[in-house]
Amino acid sequence: MDSMKKTVNVLFLGGAKRVSFGRKLIEAGERLGLDVKIFSYELEMEVPIALIGGVVIGRKWGAPDVLEHLNQVVNAYKIDIMLPFVDGAISIAGAYLATYGNVWSPVVNSGKAETFFDKVLSARAFEAAGLDIPQTYAGGRPVFPLIAKPRRGSASKGIVVIDTVNEFRQVMKSADEYLIQTYYPDREEYTVDCYISKRGEALCISPRKRLEVVGGEVARTVTVDYPEIIDASRKAISGLGLRGAVTLQYLLDLHTGHLMLMEINPRLGGGVVCSIHAGADIPGMILEEFLGLPLKESEIRPGVMICRYFDEAVFSV
């Protein structure tokens, strides 16, 4: 019977460490009678995803021929689905779809991807949609503490907390490179894993609390029952016209109870496997939407925790 399975080839963009998600995608394929093959577009061969799939040496996201090279890869490996896993790959996936259209990908269009990748443009879009966000510094006498985030940064790199006038003056020397907002030192952070169909149906909204973050990526996280976050996420999905796999980041000011949207990453988050273990069948949704099958909303169990750990992929070089 296995020889009769339909093969679906999936290309990860920057999915070097997404072994757990890859395994969940393969399992979802088995439930649907599919043989899911994983490939990943990387800059080197020796990456963990090689444990479960093929590695394709690619170009840097900013390379002038990256779309052309991706098309060569898509044709050579008969790729059906493209999934971006890092910020730089989101707009590439959107631009690839707009240029070639020979794969399917659950991503927003390249214009929205560029907006979300720029924190200053994101904050403007969030405010225009009437979403609650931390107060953005707009000039005048600063009220400390503030936080300066590189406008095109990721994984918490380059973030500066500003407590003094001297620190503020230093950041203001290159103010155009930052989004500067009020900083809330006593806070909790939440991630929401979402999947929205191409028709705009929110099939999965799974909030989880970030318990430990290492290098900008969650190491411990737990799903939570948080109706206010679900309502806020529905408003963001509707107001911004989100589609596909999306990750929303919220913070809760513990002094006031004010819940605020920090950022949106229109891609699968690194901790999405927690939501998958809690019942969010995002891998199945990706495959079912590709096949044109009926989709149904997932029921998410609160209180499911994952603790991530280091493992080894061993290569002979």
Residue pairs with C-beta under 8 A, 6 or more apart in sequence:
2 35
5 33
5 34
5 35
6 33
6 34
6 35
7 34
7 35
7 36
7 37
8 29
8 34
8 35
8 36
8 37
8 80
8 81
8 287
8 290
9 37
9 39
9 77
9 78
9 79
9 80
9 81
10 25
10 36
10 37
10 38
10 39
10 79
10 80
10 81
10 82
10 83
11 39
11 40
11 41
11 56
11 73
11 74
11 77
11 79
11 81
11 82
11 83
11 103
12 18
12 22
12 38
12 39
12 40
12 41
12 49
12 53
12 83
12 85
13 40
13 41
13 82
13 83
13 84
13 85
13 86
13 89
13 92
13 93
14 40
14 41
14 42
14 84
14 85
14 86
14 88
14 89
15 21
15 22
15 40
15 49
15 83
15 85
16 40
16 42
16 47
16 48
16 49
17 47
17 48
17 49
17 270
18 40
18 49
18 85
18 268
18 270
19 48
19 49
19 51
19 52
20 273
21 268
21 272
21 273
21 276
21 283
22 38
22 49
22 52
22 53
23 52
24 273
24 276
24 283
25 36
25 38
25 283
25 286
25 287
26 36
26 38
26 52
27 283
28 36
28 281
28 283
28 284
28 286
28 287
29 35
29 36
29 283
29 287
30 36
31 284
32 284
32 287
32 288
32 291
32 293
34 287
36 287
37 53
37 54
38 49
38 52
38 53
38 54
39 53
39 54
39 55
39 56
39 73
39 77
39 79
40 47
40 49
40 53
40 54
40 55
40 56
41 56
41 58
41 70
41 73
42 49
42 55
42 56
42 57
42 58
43 57
43 58
43 60
44 57
45 55
45 57
45 315
46 313
46 315
46 317
47 55
47 313
48 311
48 313
49 55
50 313
50 315
51 313
54 77
56 73
56 77
58 66
58 69
58 70
58 73
59 65
59 66
59 69
59 70
60 66
61 88
61 89
61 92
62 88
63 69
66 92
67 92
67 95
67 96
67 99
67 100
70 92
70 96
71 96
71 99
71 100
71 102
73 79
74 82
74 100
74 102
74 103
75 102
79 103
80 103
80 104
80 290
81 103
81 104
81 105
81 286
81 287
81 290
82 93
82 96
82 97
82 103
82 104
82 105
83 93
83 105
83 106
83 245
83 267
83 268
83 286
84 90
84 92
84 93
84 105
84 107
84 267
85 267
85 268
86 154
86 267
87 117
87 154
87 265
87 267
88 117
89 267
90 107
90 108
90 113
90 116
90 117
90 265
90 266
90 267
91 110
91 113
91 114
91 117
93 105
93 107
93 113
94 105
94 107
94 108
94 109
94 110
94 111
94 112
94 113
95 110
96 103
96 105
97 103
97 105
97 107
97 110
98 109
98 110
104 289
104 290
105 244
106 195
106 243
106 244
106 245
106 285
106 286
106 289
107 113
107 243
107 244
107 245
107 266
107 267
108 116
108 242
108 243
108 244
108 246
108 266
112 240
112 241
112 266
113 266
114 121
115 121
115 122
115 125
116 122
116 125
116 263
116 264
116 265
116 266
117 152
118 151
118 152
119 149
119 150
119 151
119 152
119 153
119 179
119 263
120 151
120 179
121 151
122 179
122 263
122 264
123 133
123 136
123 179
123 181
125 240
126 133
126 236
126 240
126 261
127 133
127 136
129 235
129 236
129 239
129 240
130 235
130 239
131 232
131 235
131 236
131 239
131 261
132 232
132 258
132 259
132 260
132 261
133 181
133 260
133 261
133 262
134 147
134 181
134 182
134 183
134 184
134 251
134 260
134 262
135 181
135 182
136 179
136 180
136 181
137 146
137 180
137 181
137 182
142 162
142 165
142 168
143 182
144 162
144 163
144 164
144 168
144 183
145 161
145 162
145 163
145 182
145 183
145 185
146 161
146 162
146 168
146 180
146 181
146 182
146 183
147 159
147 160
147 161
147 162
147 180
147 181
147 182
147 183
148 159
148 160
148 161
148 162
148 171
148 178
148 179
148 180
149 158
149 159
149 178
149 179
149 180
149 181
150 157
150 158
150 159
150 177
150 178
151 176
151 177
151 178
151 179
153 159
154 216
155 215
155 216
155 217
156 213
156 215
156 216
157 216
160 167
160 171
160 178
161 183
162 168
162 171
162 180
162 183
171 178
171 180
184 251
184 253
184 254
184 255
186 253
186 254
186 255
187 251
187 252
187 253
187 254
188 209
188 210
188 251
188 252
188 254
189 209
189 210
189 213
189 249
189 250
189 251
189 252
189 262
190 207
190 208
190 209
190 210
190 224
190 226
190 229
190 249
190 250
190 251
190 252
191 207
191 208
191 210
191 218
191 221
191 247
191 248
191 249
191 250
191 269
191 271
192 205
192 206
192 207
192 208
192 229
192 230
192 233
192 247
192 248
192 249
192 250
193 204
193 205
193 206
193 208
193 247
193 268
193 269
193 271
193 272
193 274
193 275
193 280
193 282
194 202
194 204
194 205
194 206
194 233
194 237
194 242
194 245
194 246
194 247
194 248
195 202
195 203
195 204
195 244
195 245
195 246
195 280
195 282
195 285
195 286
195 298
196 202
196 203
196 237
196 242
196 243
196 244
196 246
197 203
197 243
197 285
197 289
197 295
198 243
198 244
198 289
200 237
200 238
200 241
200 243
201 295
201 297
202 233
202 234
202 237
202 297
203 285
203 295
203 296
203 297
203 298
204 275
204 280
204 281
204 282
204 285
204 297
204 298
204 300
205 230
205 233
205 234
205 237
205 300
206 223
206 275
206 278
206 280
206 298
206 300
207 223
207 224
207 226
207 229
207 230
207 233
207 250
208 221
208 222
208 223
208 224
208 271
208 274
208 275
208 278
209 221
209 222
209 224
210 218
210 221
210 271
211 218
211 220
211 221
211 222
211 305
212 218
212 219
212 220
212 221
213 219
217 270
217 271
218 269
218 270
218 271
218 308
219 307
219 308
220 305
220 306
220 307
220 308
221 271
221 274
221 305
221 306
222 274
222 303
222 304
222 305
222 306
223 274
223 275
223 278
223 300
223 301
223 302
223 303
223 304
223 305
224 302
224 303
225 302
228 259
229 250
229 259
232 250
232 259
232 261
233 248
236 242
236 248
236 261
236 264
237 246
240 264
242 264
242 266
244 266
245 266
245 267
245 268
245 272
245 282
245 286
246 264
246 265
246 266
246 267
247 264
247 265
247 266
247 267
247 268
247 269
247 272
248 261
248 263
248 264
248 265
249 261
249 262
249 263
249 264
249 265
250 259
250 260
250 261
250 262
251 259
251 260
251 262
252 258
252 259
252 260
253 259
253 260
268 282
271 306
271 308
272 280
272 282
273 306
274 304
274 305
274 306
275 282
275 300
276 282
276 283
277 304
277 306
278 300
278 301
278 302
278 304
279 298
279 299
279 300
279 301
280 298
280 300
281 298
282 298
285 295
285 298
288 294
288 295
289 295
